Amino acid sequence: MKKKKKAYFSKTFIYLVLLIATVAGFFLMVNYATNQKLSMNSEASFNKCQAFRKTKKINNCQDVKKQSKDIRNFILCEPGKERDPKYIYCQAVNIDKGKDCRQVGGSGADWYSYTKEKAQEKWSKNYLVSVTDYTNFVSKYYRDQHKGKNCLSLGKMMKKQTCAQVADEWVNGTCAGQKNGKFTYTRYSYSYQLSDYKEGKECCYKTIGME
């Protein structure tokens, strides 16, 4: 008798475990299917009134947007038939992405991980370059896609010349009043733009006599 009771209890326990596993599996399948449907619907359907089953996480159209991870907005809509209180009816509407970096800065603009000042510092040693920052003119949507970066446009880059290429030689201080034997000096106006420029010196022309 005891053996029969023990066998009966064992079978009952096994059936109970199988029943719990079956129910759990069913809910997992339903949840997976619902999520798949939600994802597929939100990505594929545009301007179509869709029905989303209400859950603990989905009770309004903002929840639909959040759960589907869709960049578009979702608004309430009319399904064209009698509403089922078990569902929330939402319509995906496109968002205005605004203008990207190249749309506001032209073909020469791009996203850089450094600032306008750092860009000028990076290139100004050997090149004449004008850097324009268009970051604030780019829409929030695209700024969010490139967080930590700046929309910069680098003007036409020209290789800097040396003093010897544009004049004669460097002198300490200013060229005015400087003499070297028969020679006097006149100032080259853009010494600071030369690649071999050093603070406290000017690039000068020899203006009188012959060497």
C-alpha angles and dihedrals in degrees: 000000000000090000091053091049090048092049090047091051092048092052092047091051092049091049090049092051091048091049092051091047091049093050092046091049091050093053091046090052092048092048092048092048091048092051092046091050091047092051094044094046095048093048100040104036122074124185089352122131106239132189118227119187113241116246137161088276099039118058103128141018094269088058089052090054092047096048095043092047088220117158090216124089123250123215134182115269142179113256094208090239138061112305119244109218089216090068138061115217116217138167125211112227126190121252128227103246092187123204128334128217097273092044091061100030102036130239092310094060123097143155116276131183091223134065129255090259093050091048092053090047090049096053105025096080094073104010141053103230137160116212122199123192113217097167095114091052093057116093120258091246093063094038088057089052090055103038114176093022134099130221104234133173117206113208122221107306118224123191111245118241129221127243091254090057096054104027137348118279149333121262130189114255114354132339093232111103094006115137134184111184107294093355133090125187137234124196128257102222100219104047091138090062095059120103093232095047117141125187113257095031136092131205110236143191121225104234110177134049131353130281 
